[in-house]
Amino acid sequence: MSTDWPPPAFDPVTGELLDDDEAGEPVSNVAEYSVSDISGALKRTLEDTFGHVRVRGELGRVSRPGSGHVYLDLKDDRSVLSGVIWKGTAARLKIQPEQGLEVVVTGRITTFPGQSKYQIVIETMEPAGAGALMALLEERRKKLAAEGLFDEDRKQELPYLPQVIGVVTSPTGAVIRDILHRLSDRFPRHVLVWPVRVQGESSAGEVANGIRGFNALEKGGAIPRPDLIIVARGGGSLEDLWGFNEEVVVRAAAESAIPLISAVGHETDWTLIDHAADWRAPTPTAAAERAVPVRSELVAYVADLAARQHRALSRAMDERRTRVTAAGRGLPKPDDLLALARQRFDNAAGRLGQSLKAATSAHRSRVDRAAARLSVRPLRQQIVRDRETLARLQRQSARAVAASMETRRTRLDGAAKLLSAFSYHSVLNRGFALVRDGNGQPIRSVASTSAGMGIEIEFADGRTDAVIGTGGGSPAPALKPAAKPAGGSGGGQGSLF
């Protein structure tokens, strides 16, 4: 055993033995080195030893500064390991780091000399298992449901036939082609596409911006505002669809003033946007089918409604025509209405002539009696006076007669108009015809006719003869009288219906 003192000195960085000149004064057996030297040596040692490792743990603190890098803590029940994800790597991750998520990361261990700490530079990240993602998904679902974002009473009715449909999806995938093809088959509409990434770190933000962007469009603007929004993506794994489980997407869907259909994945795939949307479609094609009706079926339905409306109007007109006919049968005949007025007029006219004659005779008698008692001169004077009186009486009588005649003429004109209104001639002027048999009696029913029977048809502008049921091209026989109906009387107006 060597008893040399002091012991030989070694370079702390390279590990080489230092000679006496390099070791300096034998003041201490510990070599002197700079902070950077030791930090560099530790960095190289860690990177050489842990150049590629996989680490499993639970995500603790997650920080996203403006640089785009992600800083986080990876921990278990005993230790904490700091981690960093550079901006370019973060954009390629299938899932985004979130506090409480159990993950398996791959990267390299290195040091951060500025703070004398070590950390793992993460290159890939994946969930520790489907159960971890499902647990996180369920926790987030309960949280958002507690805020009322999934309540049924806040969901909007979808428009029956939207004029403009906005689609938030990838512009290059098969999804948009399926939607456009289905809309073209059912009912072509104006479609606006908001292009987004449907997978990756920026997917959630782009989808949320698409929903809010459509809502921000003004009605009547240069770009038409959609009446309906479809958020669509094809099928994939839970990690592929994770962007549609992000809070920013769910909140944008819940806040949308435009009705929204979620069509993410296949029928068995459920994401949180499905709960917040106003209607969830199992596939993008089903979303297009729900968005618009089938045009041919709609045209047939409208045609059926038009036919039903026409039949209803026809029934209503027939019913009212029947009521008018029944009411017409209950009205009195025009002759009966005018008979009393005509009689009063005749009586007044007869009394007027007699009254004039009696008045004239009475005045003449008084004049004669007065003339007998008067001399020639007074007589002449009396004659003048009587003539004036007679002239006055004649004028008064004439005015009275004229007024009485005018009153009676007015009554007669009113009665004549009433007679004309109830006369069958006014009915003939509206396009109807009156059919009489050979005896001039109106024919009221088909039962009153027979083949070969001669009839007379009266129109508004004249009469003509005809024969019933002659057939072939033989000329019409002469008008043949028909049997007079039982209980009938000639010369009546008869029924026009």
C-alpha positions, 0 to 999 in steps of 0.5 A: 500500500502506497503511503505517498502524500498527497495522492496523485491528482486526476483530471475530473473531466478526462480522468487522466493522471496529472503530473506535478506541474499540472497538479500545481501546488500540493495544497489539496487532493481535489482538482479544480474545474469550472462549472461549465466543465462539470456541467458538460461532463454530466451532460455527456455522461447522461446522454451516453448512458440514457440516449434512448429510453422509454419511460412510463408515468403520469403527466403532472404540470403541463405548460405551453409558452408562446414559443410553441414548446411544451414543458411538463412533469412526468411522475410516479408515486415516488419521483418526478422527471421534467420533460420537454417537447420541442415545437416541431415534435409537438405538432406531430403527436397523436395525442396532446399532453394533458395533466392526469393522463398516463403515458409512455414517452420515448426520448433521451435524458439530458441536462439543462445546465442553466438550472442544474437539472436533468430532463427528458427530451420527448420524441414520441408520446402515446397513452399507457393504454386505452383505459387511460384515455377512456378514463380521461375522456370520461372525466372530461365528459362528466365535467362538461356535462356538469356545465350543461353543454350536453343538455337536450333543452339547449339543442336546436331544431335542424332546418327542414331545407337549408339554403346554404350548408357549411362543412368543417372537414379536410378538403382532400379526404373522401368525406367531403366527396361523400357529402357532396355526392349525397347532397347532389342525389337528394337535393342539391344545395349551396355548400361552403367548405371550411378546410381544417386538419382533422388529426394532429395537435392543431386539429382541435383549434382549427375545427373550433375556428371553423365553427366560430368562423361560420357563425361570425359570417353576417347574413346577407354578406358577400359570403352567405351565412350557412343555415346548417353546419356539418362537422365531419371526419372519417373513422379512426382509432381513439387517438386519431379522433382525440381532437374532437374530444378537446374542450375547445371543440366541444365548447365551440359546438355548444356555443354555435348559433347555427344548428350543427350536425356532428359526423365524426368517425363510424357509427360505433365511434363516439366523441364529445362533440357528438354530445354537444352537437344538435344532432349526431350522425353515425357517418358523414353520408348520414349527415348529408341525408339528415341535412336535406330531404329527397327532392322527388319525394318532396315534389310528390308530397306537394303535388298530393297536397295540391290534389287534396286541396283541389278536392276539398275546394270542389267539395266545398263548392258543391256543398255551397251550391246545394245550399243555395239551390235549397235556399232558392226553392224556399223563396217565394215566386216573383209574381207573388212578391209583386202582386200586392204592390201591383194591386195597390198601384192599380187602386191608387191610379183608379182613385186618382182619376176619379178624384180629379174629376170630382174636384173639377166638378165641385169647383165648376159647380161653385163657380156656376153658383157664384156667377148666377148671383153676380152682375157682369162686372163683378162677375167678370172680376169674379171670373178673373179671380176664379180663373186665377184660383182654378189655375192655382188649383190646376198647378197644385193638382198637377204637382200633386199628380206628378209627385204621386205618379213619380212615387208610384213610378219609383215603386214600380221600377223597384218592383220591376227590378225585383221581378227581373232579379227573380226572373229566370231570364237573368239566370239564362243570361248567366249561361243556363238554359230552360228545357220544355216539352212539346206542351211548353211545360218545363222538364224538371228531371230526366225521368220526365224524358224519353228517347225520341221526345221532342223538346224546346230549349230556351237560351238567353238569345232565343229558342231552338228545338231538339230531340232526346236520344235519337242516336246515329246521324238521323235528322231530328223529328218534329217536336212531339208533345210530352205527357203532362206531368201529374198535378202540373199546371201550364205556364209556370216558371219551373225549376232551373236546376 
